[in-house]
Amino acid sequence: MVNEEQRTTLIEAAMAIRERAYVPYSHYPVGAALLMEDGTIITGVNVENSSYGLTICAERTAVTRAITAGYRKILAVAVATDNAGSPCGACRQVLTEFAGDVPVYLVDATGNGRDTTLHTLLPDHFGPEHLGS
């Protein structure tokens, strides 16, 4: 369970890291923050590429940083955009690999937005539990 202090800190981390996004093409900076089991917050930003298909989203950047640091379980996610936009489908699927039906906080540049859950964003999700063995 995520408490209010953790929620606030997670949202603030997503909003702050957003400034580091590399977005020369879309001009749509995104910051993501993941709360890990031990309370650590791992952040990421979107990094665009002139070959658009090679762009990586903030959420997937944060997940790869978390895995590289040795983490495997996400407890909550915060995403900060200009307009409280939701993670793309690819990011939702990658987050599902390392999180259950965790809280997802979607906020705009001023910190306003909405709270949802990962399974609400990705109903009928496909995860490791579906592979058997």
Secondary structure, DSSP 8 states (H G I E B T S, - for coil): ---HHHHHHHHHHHHHHGGG-B-TTT----EEEEEETTS-EEEEE-B--SSGGG-B-HHHHHHHHHHHTT---EEEEEEE-SB-----HHHHHHHHHH-SS-EEEEEBTTS-EEEEEHHHHSTT---GGGG--
